[in-house]
């Protein structure tokens, strides 16, 4: 694996841990696709730094369990603005 890919994977992981960011937020911040972020932090990070990968897995699971709530809030906000 190329060095810059490993560095990017670790940088993204550290960013997610610090900010509790989602995959979409991280992709936007680093200027890569959601698929790239997901591949970096799930597959590549396991080989680079297993302990960091374990921390990321916890955050991803939390984000996954909360995503239906965020979607509902976004829809509620959308329709609230349409009424005004």
Secondary structure, 3 states (H helix, E strand, C coil): CCHHHHHHHHHHHHHHHHHCCCHHHHHHHHCCCHHHHHHHHHHHHHHHCHHHHHHHHHHHHHHHHHHHHHHHHHHHHHHHHHHC
